[in-house]
Amino acid sequence: MTDPEVLRYTAFSHDPDGGNPAGVVLDATGLDDHAMLEIAAELGYSETAFLTDPPEGFGGAEGRSFTVRYFSPKAEVPFCGHATVATAVALGERIGPGELLFATRAGTVPVSVTSEGGRLRATLTSVEPHTEEIGAEDLAEALAALDWPEADLDPAFPPAIAYAGARHLVIGARTRVRLADLAYDFARLEALMRRLDLTTVQLVHRAGPAEFHVRDPFPVGGVIEDPATGAAAAAFGAYARERGLVPADAVLTLHQGTDLGRPGVLTVELRAGDPRVRVGGEGVRIP
């Protein structure tokens, strides 16, 4: 087959220089796992999304349902929020705003694309989330790899593993200065994350009742840090609700990428009676 077209979009920003860039292959028909991994590695973004036809009987509107797989430069991941937003925006430009349905390895993910003032915005609905405790030895290893003393942790945010399509270790930083100072042992943190099957470590500092600054080391993906992480945002929303840190009905604003020079904004919506988490943001093509 001919080489597929690889599009480049950023998610969670209307500025091509902000947010988190992702690769998007709207027609990955005929590509095997090796070819997809090779494309993702050559592109070098934290993830690239590959679309094929949906499973038979999957549902959704005709022409608006797809199978989506996500590859980092080093491995396939079950779900990626920013690449989902980037893909939805790319589709919105081609087939118009509206509802999309994605079959992912983590489960079915509905995405709504809207146009606001000429800008496209995509909001995904996560699979059902859950959280679990992290053992004391594993937490100690994570903090050692990060070079974060326990005194720098926010006691209001007990460390835990949260899942909303992928697993993330949530750790609260007591100060914004602590969050900004990120220089970690790449190999050591990667080894721990692989053992615990973590996709990122979600580092969080609370700036207000519904406002947070976050950072996501991503050594298992082959990059030092993910600039804006939709899957981790969904996992964090579930964690914050379960721990009673935010109301059951809430809209949270997450700022990410500022410390990397790629500022982005993620909106996390929680709805009482619905365990799923909605994560939205703008997206734009990278020239």
N, C-alpha and C positions, 0 to 999 in steps of 0.2 A: 504494500500500500504506500501511497505518497505520505510524506511527513505531515502530521496533523498540524493545524494552526494552533499555536500556543498564545493565548491572549494574556495580557497583564493588567490586573486591576488592583486598586487599593481598597481596603474595607475599613469602615468606621471613620472616614474622613471624606470631605468633598475636594480636598487638595491632593493631587497625585504625589506630593512629597510628604504627606502625612499618613496616618493609619498604618495598616499592615498590608504589604503587597502579597498577592497570591497569583499563581498561574491558573488559567482556566482553559481546559480543552473541551470545547462543546461537543465534539464528535470524536470519541476515543474508540470507536468501533474497530476491532481488529488488533488493538494494542494489548499485549500480554503484560504480566506483572513486571517483567524485566524492562520492557520498553517504557512503561509508565514511571518506574523508578529512575530510569536513565534520564528521562525528560525532566523530572523533578530535580534531580541532582544537577543537571546542566543549567537549569534556570536558577537554582540556588535560593529560592524563596523558602520560607519555613514550610509552606505547603502548596501543592498544586492539585486542583480538582479535575477529575476525568469523568465525563458524562457518556452514558450509553442508554439504550432503551430501558424502560422500566420492566420489572418482572411481569409476567403474564398475569392479568387480573389484579394488578396493583391498585388501580383506581386513580382518581384525580381526573382533571379535564384533559381531553385529548390534546396532545402536543405540549402539555405543561407538566408532565410527570417524567421523571428520569431516575436512573440508577447513578449514584455518585460515589466515587472512590477518591480517597485523599492520600497523597504520598508526600512525605517530607524528603529531603535529600538523602536520608538514610534508611527509611522504612515506611511502610504503609501505617496509617493511623485510622482508627475506626470512625472518627468524626472530627471535623474541624469547623469551628464557627466562622472565622473570618473568611475562609475560602468558600463557605456556603453563602455568605453575604455577597462576596465578590461575584460568585457564579450567578446568583439571583439578579444582581444588577446587570450583568452581561446579558442575561436572558431578557430582562426587562427592556433593555435597549433594542432587542431584536424582535420580540413577540409582544411587547407591551406590558405595562403594570398588571397586576392581578395575582391570583393564587397559584403557587407552585407546590409540587409534592415530590420529595426526594427520598428514594430508598437508599439508606446508608447501612454500613455494617453494624452501626449502633442501633438501628431501627428506623422507623418512618419519621421524617422531619418535614412538617409543613412550613412553607415560607410565603410571606405576603410581601409583595413589591408595590410601593406607592410612589407617586410623583408629587413632590412638594416644591413649588417655586422653580420648576425646571430641573430639580435634582431628584435622583432616584434614591429611595431608601428601602432597605430590606429588613424584615423582622422574622427570625426563625423561632419556631416553638420546639423546645428540647424534648427528648425522650424523658420518661419519668426518672427523676433524680433520686439519689440517696447519699448518705454520708456514713463514714465509719471512723472509728478511733485509730490513731497511729500509736504504735508501741513506743515506750520510753526510749529504748535503745535506738530505734529507727529515727525518732525525732532528734536525739542527740547527734546521730550521724549526719542528719540533714543540716543541723545548725553548725556542726563542725565544718562541713563542706562549704557552707555559706560564709563561715567566719562571723557568725552572729552570736553574741553572748545572750543568754536567757534574759538578762536585764533589759535588753533592747526590744523584747517582745511585748505586745499589748495584751495584758491579762484578760481583756474583754473578748479576745479572739482565741479561744483554745485551739491549738493546732489539730487539724483533722483532715482526712481524705474525703473529698467530695466528687461526686460523679453526676454528669448530665450528658452522657455520650462518650466521655473519656474521663480518666481519673486524674485528679489534681490535688496536691498537698497544699492546704490553705494555712498560711502563717501570717499573723498580724504584726506589723511594725509599730512600735510605740511612737515614733516620730517620723516626719517626712524626711528629715536628714538621714535617718537610718535607711529608709527605703531608697533614697537617692544614691547611697554608697553601696554599690553592688559589684563586688569583685570576688568571685567564688572559684572553688577548685572544680574545674569542668569535669575531669575524669572521675573524681570522687562522687560528685553529685550524680553524674550519669549512671554510675554503677548502682547507687542506691535506688535511683528511679527505675532502672531496668528490673531490679529485684522486686520492687513494689508495684510494677506495671503502671508507673505514673507517666502522664504526658507532659505536664509542666508542674512547676511549683508556683502557686499563686501567692505572691507577696502583697499584702494589703495594708494601707494606712487610711484610717477614717478621717475625712476632712470635715464632715458635717453629718447630720442625721441620715441623709440619703445620698451622700457624696463621698467617693472613695478614689484614692490613687492606687494603682496596681502595677505590678511588674511580674513578668513570667520567664524565668530561666528555662531554656528548652534544649539542654545538651543532648537528649535522646533523639532530637530531630536534626542534630548536626549544626545548630546555631546557638550562639550564646544566650540570646534573648528574643522572645517573640514580641513584636511591637504592639499588637492589639489582639487579644485572645478571646474569641467569642465563646468557645467551649468552656474555658475557665470562668468566664463571666457568668455563664449559666450555672455552672457548678457552685460558684460563690453565692449566687442568689439563693440557691437551695440551702446552702450552708448557713447563710445569714438568717434566713427565715426559720430554719429548724432550731437554731441556737437562740431565737428570740431577739436577735439584734436589730431586726426591722419588722414592721407589721406584716401580716399575712397578705394584705393589699398594699403594694408599694411600687413606686417607680424609682429605681436607683440610677445614679449617673456615675460611671466609672471612667476615670481619666487614665490613659495609658500611652506610652510612647514618648512622653515629654522628655524623659531623661536620655532617650536615644535620638532626639531631634526629629521624631516622627509623631507628633501629637495626634491622638485620636480620642473619640468619645464613644462609649458604648452605653446604650440604654438597656437596663434590665428591668423587666416588668414581672411582678408577682401578683397572682390573682387568688383570692381566697377560694378554697374549694377545688382548685386545680393545682395538682402537684408540679406540673410542668412549668418551665421558666421560659420567658420570651426575651430574646436578645436582639436588639436592632441597631442599625446605624446606616449612615450614608456610604456610598461607594462611587468610584469614578475610574475610568480607564486611564492607565499610565501610558502616555505617548511613547 
